[in-house]
Amino acid sequence: MSSALETLCGQAYGAQQYTKVGTLTYTAIFSLLIVCIPLAILWRYTESLLILLGQSPLISHEAGNYLTYLIPALFAYAILQPLVRYFQMQSMLLPMLASSAVALCIHIILCWALVFKTGLGNIGAAVSMGVALWSNTVFLLLYMKYSPSCAKTRSPISVEVFRGMKQFFSFAIPSAVMICLEWWSFELLVLLSGLLPNPELETSVLSICLNTIDTLYAITYGFAAAVSTRVSNELGAGNPRGARVAVNAIMILAVVETSIVSMIVFFNRHIFGYIFTNEKEVVDYVTKITPLLCVNIIMDSLQGNFSGIARGVGWQHLGAYVNLAAFYFVGIPVGVFLGFYTSLRGEGLWIGILVGVIIQVILLSVVTFRTDYEKQVLTFSSKHFLFIFLPRKK
């Protein structure tokens, strides 16, 4: 939901409506803290829900414990993500880099100590995640409040913060639907793998694939954040040519980056699984599925950048329709058929999700390259972003 700020804050900053950036950020924080309440309740009863869905009691217990102790991190995340967009849309990257580096060091040390030295296991991992996220959040809040760099976009908390919640949710809900429809399809894959024969093996392998995708997506997310920032800033400034140049540049970078990364993973497929486990059966299965994983890495990188463009322009609703069609009308049904009605099992589930990603990339590419950015500038100025296109300060 915080991705709505990539449209709102990005275009407000491009149009030099600086105080709007701070106001929109506060609006997002308050809105997301409210959203966290039902999510926290859901997390608390995850174990019972998973058992009700037919999952392994052992896996359900571990997942339930982990999420219960991760609830404090959820509220930190609700504050952190709007702050990340606040700095991102102003191209203020060094504070985020420094804060993330410190939080990562805290997390590594604390996670190792709590998991291996106290016997807390997964609970220790959740606690360390919460501490790391809160440290990151507090640092960025203090920087936003006291740094001279944030002076022009810093705004007081006023009634405007609450009046803007309707507008925020009008972009936040499509943003969440667009992103979550894709993420949930991958998570559903792991959930379905728990219903296959030998669920421990299947969930282990697909979890490794999912964690690999998530880890490598951090690179793609950086590119997507960059193009979202540039496109939204340029459209807010009324410069469609600059938006088009940003789109073309990021797609070239995405193709080069994902080709290199996927080749590295492929050529190390026989040892890749040992990063996650020492069990030979799991490692061999990972080796077998790695070629499919590499294709997924390429497709996921391309769609990630297309999604960043969509958020910058304000196409969240189109992205939601694309993801719904690609994954839930095609990808997941294909995966269920191959996973449960053929001998492919977990590999079949992954093929299904890969089919969904390929369709997603095709549809998003058509939308992206057929967009008239001059028309988008006129549409924004006349309809959605009247508050942005006020006379600029000299």
C-alpha positions in Angstrom: 0.0 0.0 0.0 2.9 2.4 0.6 3.7 2.1 -3.1 0.9 4.7 -3.6 3.5 7.3 -2.5 5.6 6.5 -5.5 2.8 8.1 -7.6 1.7 10.8 -5.2 4.9 11.9 -3.6 6.9 11.5 -6.7 4.7 13.7 -8.8 4.2 16.2 -6.0 8.0 16.6 -5.7 8.4 16.9 -9.5 5.9 19.7 -9.5 7.8 21.4 -6.6 4.8 21.1 -4.2 7.2 20.2 -1.4 5.1 20.4 1.7 2.6 17.9 0.1 5.4 15.3 0.2 5.6 15.4 4.0 1.9 15.6 4.4 1.3 12.6 2.2 4.0 10.6 4.1 2.3 11.2 7.4 -1.1 10.2 5.9 0.4 7.0 4.7 1.9 6.2 8.1 -1.3 6.8 10.0 -3.3 4.8 7.4 -1.0 1.8 7.4 -0.8 1.7 11.2 -4.6 1.2 11.2 -4.3 -1.5 8.6 -1.8 -3.3 10.8 -4.4 -4.0 13.5 -6.4 -6.7 11.6 -3.2 -8.1 10.1 -1.7 -8.5 13.6 -4.8 -10.4 14.7 -4.6 -12.6 11.6 -0.9 -13.4 12.3 -1.7 -14.3 15.9 -4.0 -17.1 14.8 -2.0 -18.3 11.8 -1.3 -21.7 13.4 -5.0 -22.5 13.7 -5.7 -21.2 10.3 -3.0 -23.3 8.6 -4.1 -26.5 10.5 -7.7 -25.7 9.3 -6.4 -25.6 5.7 -4.9 -29.1 6.1 -1.2 -28.1 6.6 1.2 -30.2 8.6 0.8 -29.5 12.4 4.6 -29.2 12.8 4.9 -26.6 10.0 1.8 -24.8 11.2 3.2 -24.5 14.7 6.5 -23.1 13.5 4.9 -20.6 11.2 2.4 -19.5 13.9 5.1 -19.0 16.5 7.3 -17.0 14.0 4.5 -14.7 13.0 3.3 -14.1 16.5 6.8 -12.8 17.5 7.1 -10.9 14.2 4.0 -8.7 15.0 6.1 -5.8 16.5 8.1 -5.8 13.2 4.8 -5.4 11.3 4.1 -2.0 12.9 7.7 -0.9 12.4 7.3 -1.8 8.7 4.1 0.3 8.4 6.2 3.4 9.4 9.4 2.4 7.6 7.9 1.9 4.1 6.3 5.4 3.8 9.6 6.9 5.1 11.5 4.9 2.4 9.2 6.4 -0.3 9.6 9.8 1.3 13.4 9.7 0.8 13.3 7.8 -2.4 11.1 10.2 -4.2 13.5 13.0 -3.4 16.5 10.9 -4.5 17.9 11.1 -0.9 19.6 7.7 -0.9 22.5 8.1 1.5 20.4 8.3 4.7 18.6 5.1 3.6 21.8 3.4 2.8 23.4 4.2 6.1 20.3 3.3 8.1 19.9 0.0 6.3 23.5 -0.9 6.7 23.4 -0.4 10.5 20.1 -2.3 10.7 21.5 -5.2 8.7 24.6 -5.4 11.0 22.3 -5.4 14.1 20.1 -8.1 12.5 23.0 -10.4 11.5 24.6 -10.3 15.0 21.4 -10.5 17.0 19.8 -13.1 14.8 22.9 -15.4 15.1 23.0 -14.9 18.8 19.2 -15.5 19.4 18.9 -18.4 17.0 22.0 -20.4 17.8 23.1 -19.3 21.3 19.8 -19.0 23.2 17.9 -21.9 21.6 15.0 -19.7 20.5 15.3 -20.8 16.9 12.7 -19.2 14.6 11.4 -17.1 17.5 14.8 -15.6 17.8 14.9 -14.8 14.1 11.6 -13.0 14.4 12.7 -11.0 17.4 15.9 -9.9 15.7 13.9 -8.8 12.6 11.7 -6.6 14.8 14.7 -5.0 16.5 16.4 -4.3 13.2 13.3 -2.8 11.6 12.6 -0.6 14.5 16.2 0.7 14.6 15.9 1.5 10.9 12.6 3.2 11.4 13.8 5.3 14.4 16.9 6.5 12.5 15.0 7.6 9.5 12.3 9.4 11.6 15.1 11.3 13.5 16.8 12.2 10.2 13.5 13.4 8.7 12.8 15.5 11.7 16.2 17.1 12.3 18.1 17.1 9.0 18.3 20.4 7.1 18.1 18.3 3.9 14.4 17.5 4.7 13.5 21.1 5.7 11.6 22.0 2.5 9.5 18.7 2.5 9.0 18.6 6.3 5.5 19.6 7.2 3.6 19.8 10.5 1.0 17.1 11.4 -2.3 18.8 10.8 -5.9 17.9 9.9 -4.7 17.7 6.2 -3.0 14.5 7.1 -6.3 12.9 7.9 -8.2 14.5 5.1 -5.8 13.0 2.7 -6.5 9.4 3.8 -9.3 8.9 1.2 -7.0 10.0 -1.7 -4.2 7.8 -0.3 -6.4 4.7 -0.1 -7.6 5.3 -3.7 -4.1 4.7 -4.9 -2.9 2.4 -2.0 -5.6 -0.3 -2.5 -4.8 -0.8 -6.2 -1.1 -0.7 -5.4 -1.6 -3.4 -2.8 -3.7 -5.5 -5.1 -1.2 -5.2 -7.9 1.8 -6.3 -5.7 0.0 -8.7 -3.4 -1.7 -10.7 -6.2 1.7 -11.6 -7.5 3.4 -12.2 -4.0 0.5 -14.3 -2.8 0.7 -16.4 -5.9 4.2 -17.4 -4.9 3.2 -17.9 -1.3 0.2 -20.0 -2.4 2.7 -22.2 -4.3 4.5 -23.1 -1.0 1.1 -23.5 0.7 0.0 -26.0 -2.0 3.3 -27.8 -1.9 2.4 -28.8 1.7 -0.4 -30.9 0.3 1.9 -32.9 -2.0 3.4 -36.3 -1.0 6.6 -35.7 1.0 5.6 -32.1 2.0 8.8 -31.5 3.9 10.9 -32.0 0.8 8.5 -30.1 -1.5 8.1 -27.1 0.8 11.8 -26.9 1.5 12.7 -26.8 -2.2 10.0 -24.3 -3.2 10.9 -22.1 -0.2 14.5 -22.1 -1.3 13.4 -21.0 -4.8 11.1 -18.4 -3.3 13.8 -17.0 -1.0 16.2 -16.9 -4.0 13.7 -14.9 -6.0 13.1 -12.6 -3.1 16.8 -12.0 -2.5 17.6 -11.3 -6.1 14.5 -9.2 -6.5 16.2 -6.7 -4.2 18.4 -5.7 -7.1 15.4 -5.4 -9.4 13.6 -3.4 -6.7 16.5 -0.9 -6.7 16.0 -0.4 -10.5 12.3 -0.3 -10.1 12.5 2.3 -7.4 14.8 4.4 -9.6 12.5 4.3 -12.6 9.4 4.9 -10.5 11.1 8.0 -9.0 12.3 9.4 -12.4 9.0 8.7 -14.2 6.9 10.3 -11.5 9.2 13.3 -11.0 9.3 13.9 -14.8 5.5 13.6 -15.2 5.0 15.8 -12.2 7.3 18.4 -13.8 5.4 18.1 -17.1 8.3 16.5 -19.0 7.0 13.4 -20.9 10.3 13.1 -22.9 12.3 12.6 -19.7 9.8 9.9 -18.5 10.3 8.1 -21.8 14.1 8.2 -21.6 14.0 6.8 -18.1 11.8 3.9 -19.2 14.1 3.0 -22.1 17.2 3.3 -19.9 15.9 1.1 -17.1 14.9 -1.7 -19.5 18.4 -1.9 -21.0 19.9 -2.1 -17.5 17.3 -4.7 -16.5 18.2 -7.0 -19.4 21.9 -6.8 -18.7 21.6 -7.3 -15.0 19.2 -10.2 -15.0 21.2 -12.0 -17.8 24.4 -11.9 -15.6 22.6 -13.0 -12.4 20.7 -15.8 -14.0 23.9 -17.2 -15.7 25.7 -17.1 -12.4 22.9 -19.1 -10.7 22.7 -21.6 -13.6 26.4 -22.4 -13.8 26.5 -22.9 -10.0 23.3 -25.0 -9.9 25.1 -28.1 -8.5 26.3 -26.3 -5.4 23.7 -23.6 -5.1 21.4 -25.6 -2.8 24.2 -25.9 -0.1 23.7 -22.2 0.6 20.4 -23.2 2.3 20.9 -26.8 3.5 23.3 -29.7 3.8 20.6 -32.3 3.0 21.6 -34.0 -0.3 18.1 -34.8 -1.3 17.1 -31.2 -1.1 20.2 -30.0 -2.9 19.7 -32.5 -5.8 16.1 -31.3 -6.2 17.2 -27.7 -6.2 19.8 -28.6 -8.9 17.0 -30.1 -11.0 14.7 -27.1 -10.7 17.4 -24.4 -11.1 17.0 -24.0 -14.9 13.3 -23.1 -14.4 14.4 -20.8 -11.5 16.8 -19.0 -13.9 14.1 -18.3 -16.4 11.9 -17.0 -13.5 14.7 -14.7 -12.4 14.8 -13.1 -15.9 11.1 -12.7 -16.1 10.7 -11.5 -12.5 13.3 -8.8 -13.1 11.5 -7.5 -16.3 8.1 -7.5 -14.6 9.6 -5.8 -11.5 10.8 -2.9 -13.7 7.5 -2.7 -15.6 5.7 -2.6 -12.3 7.9 0.3 -11.1 7.0 2.2 -14.2 3.3 1.5 -13.6 3.6 2.9 -10.0 5.4 6.0 -11.3 2.7 6.7 -13.8 -0.2 5.8 -11.6 -1.3 2.6 -13.4 -1.8 0.5 -10.3 -5.3 -0.5 -11.3 -4.0 -1.8 -14.7 -1.2 -3.7 -12.9 -3.8 -5.3 -10.7 -5.9 -6.6 -13.7 -2.7 -7.9 -15.3 -1.6 -9.8 -12.3 -5.1 -11.2 -11.7 -5.3 -12.5 -15.2 -1.7 -13.8 -15.4 -1.5 -15.7 -12.1 -5.0 -16.5 -11.0 -6.7 -17.2 -14.4 -3.7 -19.0 -15.9 -0.5 -19.5 -13.8 -2.0 -21.1 -10.6 -4.5 -23.4 -12.5 -1.7 -24.6 -14.7 0.5 -25.2 -11.6 -2.2 -27.1 -9.8 -2.8 -29.3 -12.8 0.9 -30.1 -13.3 1.6 -30.4 -9.6 -1.3 -32.7 -8.6 -2.3 -34.5 -11.7 1.2 -35.3 -13.2 4.4 -36.7 -11.8 6.1 -33.3 -11.8 4.8 -32.4 -8.2 6.7 -29.3 -6.9 8.4 -28.8 -10.2 5.0 -28.6 -11.9 3.8 -26.0 -9.4 6.8 -23.9 -10.2 6.2 -24.2 -14.0 2.7 -22.9 -13.5 3.9 -19.8 -11.7 6.6 -19.3 -14.4 3.8 -19.4 -17.0 2.0 -16.7 -15.0 5.1 -14.5 -14.9 5.7 -14.8 -18.6 2.1 -13.7 -19.4 2.5 -10.9 -16.9 5.7 -9.6 -18.6 4.0 -9.7 -22.0 0.9 -7.8 -20.9 2.9 -5.2 -18.9 5.3 -4.6 -21.8 2.4 -4.0 -24.2 1.0 -1.4 -21.8 4.4 0.2 -21.2 5.6 0.6 -24.7 2.2 1.8 -26.1 1.8 4.6 -23.5 1.6 8.1 -24.8 3.4 10.1 -22.0 2.3 13.5 -23.5 -1.2 12.4 -23.0 -0.4 11.1 -19.5 0.8 14.6 -18.5 -2.4 16.2 -19.7 -4.5 13.6 -18.0 -2.8 14.1 -14.7 -3.0 17.9 -14.8 -6.7 17.9 -15.7 -8.0 15.1 -13.5 -6.0 13.4 -10.8 -3.3 15.8 -9.7 -4.8 19.2 -9.6 -3.1 19.9 -6.3 0.3 19.2 -7.9 0.0 21.4 -10.9 -0.3 24.7 -9.1 2.0 27.6 -10.1 5.5 26.8 -9.2 7.5 28.7 -6.7 10.1 31.0 -8.3 
